[in-house]
Amino acid sequence: MEVGLVRLEVALVHMRRGRLEEAVKWLRKAADAKQPRACYWLGCCFGRGWGVRASEEQAVMWTRASAKMGDRV
């Protein structure tokens, strides 16, 4: 399994358990490994203020990064 996908899975476990700040940390690691779905989830986190301060600019940036990598949510 690719490292980015493993990091994404760790992030999603943290999200399900309500540890949003820890989830964002792992989502960033997965995004650094070019995992498109991690970028999508970072966009969601910034858009909704989950584990980070809400930022429309960051939400759009991460969502676009996800799309550029081929994620089709």
N, C-alpha and C positions, 0 to 999 in steps of 0.2 A: 504494500500500500504506500502510496506517495506521502511524503512528509507533510505537505500542505493539507492533504485530506485528513490525516491523523490529527493535526492541530485543529482543524475545523471540528472534528468529532469531539475533541476535548472541550472546545468552546461551547458546543451545543449542549453537552452534559452540564456545564456550569450554568448555561441559560435556563435549562429545565429546572435546575435546583435553586434558581433565583439569585445566583451569584453573578450579577451582571457585570460588575467591574472586572472580575476575573475572566469572564467570558470575552470581554472586549480585548483584554490583554492577549488571549489566545487567538482571537479573530485577527488581530494585527499580525501576529506571527504567521498565521496561515496566509494572510494577504501578501506578506513579504515573500512567501514561497509561491506566489502567483496562483493562489486558489481562488477562482472567480466567485464561488458561492460565499466565501468568507468576505469578499468585498461587498457583495450584496447585503449580507447581514450587518456589516459595519455601517452601510448606508441606512439600514433600518434603525440601528442603535442611535446613530446621530440624528436621524429624523424624529425619533420618538423620545430621545433623552434617556435611553436605557443604558445605565452604567457610565454614561458620559454626559457632559452638558450638551443639550440639543443644539445643533448647528445645521441650518439648511444648506449652507455652503459645503460642509463636510459630507452631508447626506448625499448631495448631488454628485460630488466628486467620487465617492466610493461606489455609488450606483452606476455611474458612467464607466468607471474602471471595470466593474463587473461585466457590463455589456461589451466593452472592448475586448475582454478576454473570452467572450463567446457565451456567457451565461444568458439564458433565455427564460427569465422568470416571468 
